[in-house]
Amino acid sequence: MTSGMNTDANRAQALLKEHRDSIDRLDAILVYTLAERFKQTQAVGKLKAEHDLPPSDPSREARQIERLESLSKEADLDPEFAKKFLTFIISEVIRHHEKLQK
């Protein structure tokens, strides 16, 4: 019986490692994707500053939030979490754009 339990524990440890390795890869993808997104929004911010455009675009932001909520439903992700996440990102982008305006 002990060897069966040990085998189950070893199997569980191996599965745990696989899950954690996958999570680590996904975290790296998230970080690099966010970095790329911020590079794009920085370019938008510079363009807005050069052409004296406002740092935020509330109608686009609302459309983006709706779009992300829809995508999150398709992906089986809590839409409220997705909305909070995008709202946070948008607030950071606006903060960066406001700095460029000064």
C-alpha positions as CSV (number, residue, x, y, z in Angstrom):
1,M,0.0,0.0,0.0
2,T,2.8,2.4,0.8
3,S,4.4,2.1,-2.6
4,G,1.0,2.8,-4.2
5,M,0.6,6.0,-2.2
6,N,4.2,6.9,-3.0
7,T,3.5,6.4,-6.7
8,D,0.4,8.6,-6.5
9,A,2.4,11.3,-4.6
10,N,5.1,11.1,-7.2
11,R,2.6,11.4,-10.0
12,A,0.9,14.3,-8.2
13,Q,4.3,16.1,-7.8
14,A,5.1,15.5,-11.5
15,L,1.7,17.0,-12.5
16,L,2.1,19.9,-10.2
17,K,5.5,20.7,-11.8
18,E,3.9,20.5,-15.2
19,H,1.2,22.9,-14.2
20,R,3.7,25.3,-12.6
21,D,6.0,25.2,-15.6
22,S,3.0,26.1,-17.8
23,I,2.0,28.9,-15.4
24,D,5.6,30.3,-15.6
25,R,5.5,30.2,-19.4
26,L,2.2,32.0,-19.4
27,D,3.4,34.6,-17.0
28,A,6.3,35.3,-19.3
29,I,3.9,35.7,-22.2
30,L,1.8,38.1,-20.2
31,V,4.8,40.2,-19.2
32,Y,6.2,40.4,-22.8
33,T,2.7,41.0,-24.2
34,L,2.1,43.9,-21.8
35,A,5.5,45.3,-22.6
36,E,4.7,45.3,-26.3
37,R,1.2,46.8,-25.6
38,F,2.8,49.6,-23.6
39,K,5.3,50.3,-26.5
40,Q,2.4,50.7,-28.8
41,T,0.5,53.0,-26.4
42,Q,3.6,55.0,-25.8
43,A,3.8,55.6,-29.6
44,V,0.1,56.7,-29.5
45,G,0.9,59.0,-26.6
46,K,3.8,60.6,-28.4
47,L,1.6,61.1,-31.5
48,K,-1.2,62.6,-29.4
49,A,1.3,65.0,-27.7
50,E,2.8,66.1,-31.0
51,H,-0.6,66.9,-32.4
52,D,-2.1,68.4,-29.2
53,L,-4.7,65.6,-28.9
54,P,-6.2,64.7,-25.5
55,P,-4.4,62.0,-23.5
56,S,-7.6,59.9,-23.2
57,D,-10.4,58.9,-25.5
58,P,-13.4,57.8,-23.4
59,S,-15.4,56.5,-26.2
60,R,-12.6,54.2,-27.5
61,E,-11.9,53.1,-23.9
62,A,-15.6,52.2,-23.4
63,R,-15.5,50.2,-26.7
64,Q,-12.3,48.5,-25.7
65,I,-13.8,47.5,-22.3
66,E,-16.9,46.1,-24.1
67,R,-14.7,44.2,-26.5
68,L,-12.6,42.7,-23.7
69,E,-15.7,41.7,-21.8
70,S,-17.0,39.9,-24.9
71,L,-13.6,38.2,-25.5
72,S,-13.4,37.2,-21.9
73,K,-16.8,35.5,-22.1
74,E,-15.7,33.6,-25.2
75,A,-12.5,32.6,-23.3
76,D,-14.4,31.5,-20.2
77,L,-12.7,34.3,-18.1
78,D,-14.7,36.3,-15.6
79,P,-15.8,39.4,-17.5
80,E,-15.7,41.5,-14.3
81,F,-12.0,40.6,-13.8
82,A,-11.3,41.4,-17.5
83,K,-13.0,44.8,-17.1
84,K,-11.0,45.6,-13.9
85,F,-7.8,44.5,-15.6
86,L,-8.3,46.6,-18.8
87,T,-9.5,49.6,-16.7
88,F,-6.2,49.4,-14.7
89,I,-4.1,49.2,-17.9
90,I,-6.0,52.1,-19.5
91,S,-5.4,54.2,-16.4
92,E,-1.7,53.5,-16.6
93,V,-1.7,54.4,-20.3
94,I,-3.5,57.7,-19.7
95,R,-1.0,58.4,-16.9
96,H,1.8,57.9,-19.3
97,H,0.1,60.0,-22.0
98,E,-0.4,62.8,-19.5
99,K,3.3,62.8,-18.6
100,L,4.1,63.2,-22.3
101,Q,1.7,66.2,-22.6
102,K,3.7,68.2,-20.0
